[in-house]
């Protein structure tokens, strides 16, 4: 479903440019540096998101991605910086990439240990105020495409 839903999300973003505020496309070289920094390989719809949009907002919804190659001294919506920060502050496991913060004690992450047949990671929610072993991770979406489309449709509603 991901590619279909992701392509639908991209079309909605392009038709609503007044709501879209994104960093812009990122190079293969920068994406590879980001992958090396977090020790993950981006795939499918999230990889396309980085190549197309980089990181940014659709209305009030901020989806994290890549801003530039300074992963140590950055801020949201830099997913690489935020993930590395969470690894230090809350022991975020290496299989998670933080892509969204609800603003109410939940962080949504791509879980690279839970992927479909095409390598698309599920989007899971975690509460950084509790130890990971003390919580059951909730699956928010089967993949990034489904997550992005739902977020965009909610913003338009």
N, C-alpha and C positions, 0 to 999 in steps of 0.2 A: 504493500500500500504506500510505502514511503515516497517513492518517486512521484507517484500520481498526486498525493497530497502536497508534497513539497512543491511540485510544479504549479499547483493551484495557488499555493501561498505566494510564490514568486509573482504570479500574474496579478494577484490582489495588491501586492506591494507596488508593482509598477503602475497600476491604475490609480493608486492613492499616494502619489508622490508628496502631497502636502502633509501626510502623516509620517512619511519615511525619512529618517535621519540616520544614515549609515555611513561608516568610515569609507566604504568603497572596496573594490576588489583587492585581494592580496596575492602576491606572487607565489609561485611554487617554492622558491627559495625561502621566503619568509615563513611559509606554512611548514616547510621541513625543519626550520630552526625551532618553531613552536612545538612541533612533534618531538623533537629531540629534548627540548627543555622539560616536557612533562612525561616523556617516555611512552607516548601513545602514538598510534597511527590513525589519522582521521580518515573516514570513509564516507561514501555515499552522499546523503543529503547534507550532512554537516560540512563535509569537505567542500561541496558546491556552495554552501552558504558562505564559507570563508573566502572562496575564490570570487564570489559575486558581490557580497555585502561587507565582508570583514567583521563587523560588529556594529551594534547600534540600536536605534529605537524605531518602533512602529507605534505612533501615538505615545502613550505612557508606558508601553511595554518595552523593556530593555533586554535584548538578547545578546549574551556575551560571545565574543569571538576573539579576533586578533586586531590589535591597533597598530603596533609597530614592534621592533625587535627588542625593545627594552622591557623585558619580562620581570625585572627586579624592582624597578621604580616606576610603577604605573598605577592604575586604578580601574574600577569598573567603567566600561564594559569589557575589559581585557580578561578573557577567560583563562589565559595562561598565567598571568600574574595572580588572579584570584585563586586559582587552583593551587599554585605553589604556596600562596599565603595560607590557605586552609590546610595544606599538608603540614605546615609548621605549627599552626595554632590549634587545630583540632585532630591532627593525625588522619586527615582525609586519605583513604587508601589510594594507591597508585592507579587503580583501575577506573577511578572517577575523574571526570572533567566537569567542573562547575560551569553551567551555562546560563543560569537564571536564579535570581534571588527574589522570593515573593515579598520580602519586606516584613514578613511576620513569622520569623523563626523557621523558615523552610528554604532549603537550597535545592534546586533541581540540577541533577548531574546526568551526563551520559555515562552509562555503566558499560565499560568495555569488556567486562566478564560476562555480560548478558547480551548476546548479539543474535540476530537472526541469520538465516542461511547466506545472506549477502554481506554479512559483516556489520550491519547497522546496529548500533547499541541502543538499548532501551533507555528511556528517560525516567529516572527515579528521583523521589523526594527524600531528603534526609533533614533531620533537625540537628543543627550543630550544637545545641545546648545539652544533648544527651550523647553518651558514648554509643558508637555505632553498634557494638555488640548488644546494647540494650534496646535497640529499636528494630522494627520490621520495616524494611524499605518498601515504600508504596510505588508501584509502577504508574507513572503519570501518563506515559505514551509509549507505544510500541517502538517508536523511532523518532528522530528529530523532525522529520517531515510532518508527522501527525501532530507533534507538539507545536511546531511553528504555526501550522494552519489553525489549530484550535485557539492559540493565543491571538492571532490576527483577527479571527472571526469574533472572538469575545470583545476585542478592542473596537470593532466596527458596530457591534450590537448596541 
